[in-house]
Structures are given as C-alpha cells and as structure tokens.
Amino acid sequence: MFHSEGKSYQFAEELKPYILSGVFAERPINESVLDEQVLTQFQKRYTDSYQLTVQGVRGSTVPPALSQSENFEKILMNFRFDSCSQDYRDKIIAYCKEHQLSSGLIYMCL
C-alpha cells in the first residue's frame, strides 16, 4: 500500500518513535507489514551507511554506520517475532550475521 504510493520511507519514519518506545513490543504485527513497510526501510538505511563505512569516509572519526546499526538493533528488539514464520526469522538472523549485529543476533536467537 505505502510502497506503491512511494510513502514507505515516511511511514517507517513516522512509526520510529513508537517502535523505539516499545509500543509494538507486546503486540504481534503482521509479517508482511513488518517486512515490507518497516524493517526493509531501516535495513536499507543501515546497509547504505554500512557500505559507506566499508569504503571509508575521509576525515571521519566515527564510522557513519555506528548510529545506524545501534538504531536498527534497537528497532529490531522492540518487535515481537513469535507470530512471524521461521523463514522470516531466519532471514533476519542471516542479515544480523552478515552485518555483525551481535545484539540483534542474540535477540533473534533467544
């Protein structure tokens, strides 16, 4: 719905304060909404900033991916995944492994 209107980024940004405050920590959320409308946006932002870190940024003392990785992990840990399929959880675990997101990996494996 939001993707077809080009509003996925805005939708994810509007939800961010509620996600970080834990509103969704106790409520299961539909897997397709979680994937398509929320996590994909934050993953894309994190992956983009991760690539900047790998390439190196001149004059930077703090890697730009640092705040994005912490942000992504905080967002990840404020969702319930028990209503999601094992395949989807495995996808998130693989993403955390690939990008060395240890807190997210521990959370997903508990």
ZIBELCOR-V631384 format. One record per residue. N is the residue number from 1. PHI is phi in radians with two decimals (none if undefined). Layout:
# ZIBELCOR-V631384
<<N PHI> <N PHI>>
This chain:
# ZIBELCOR-V631384
<<1 none> <2 -1.25> <3 -1.10> <4 -1.16> <5 -1.62> <6 1.27> <7 -1.95> <8 -1.02> <9 -1.07> <10 -1.10> <11 -1.05> <12 -1.10> <13 -1.13> <14 -1.16> <15 -1.39> <16 -0.88> <17 -1.06> <18 -1.24> <19 -1.11> <20 -1.15> <21 -1.41> <22 1.61> <23 -1.00> <24 -1.62> <25 -1.19> <26 -1.82> <27 -2.00> <28 -1.19> <29 -2.15> <30 -0.96> <31 -1.01> <32 -1.18> <33 -1.17> <34 -1.03> <35 -1.28> <36 -1.29> <37 -1.74> <38 -2.08> <39 -1.08> <40 -1.03> <41 -1.12> <42 -1.25> <43 -1.10> <44 -1.07> <45 -1.11> <46 -1.14> <47 -1.06> <48 -1.07> <49 -1.27> <50 -1.09> <51 -1.13> <52 -1.09> <53 -1.16> <54 -1.09> <55 -1.27> <56 1.58> <57 -2.11> <58 -1.09> <59 1.34> <60 -1.52> <61 -1.68> <62 -2.07> <63 -1.05> <64 -1.10> <65 -1.35> <66 -1.00> <67 -1.18> <68 -1.17> <69 -1.18> <70 -1.07> <71 -1.08> <72 -1.09> <73 -1.15> <74 -1.09> <75 -1.11> <76 -1.01> <77 -1.35> <78 -1.84> <79 -2.15> <80 -1.70> <81 -1.95> <82 -1.17> <83 -1.59> <84 -1.52> <85 -1.18> <86 -1.09> <87 -1.06> <88 -1.19> <89 -1.07> <90 -1.10> <91 -1.10> <92 -1.18> <93 -1.07> <94 -1.08> <95 -1.10> <96 -1.10> <97 -1.11> <98 -1.02> <99 -1.82> <100 0.95> <101 -1.66> <102 -1.12> <103 -1.11> <104 -1.12> <105 -1.14> <106 -1.07> <107 -1.04> <108 -1.22> <109 -1.56> <110 -1.38>>
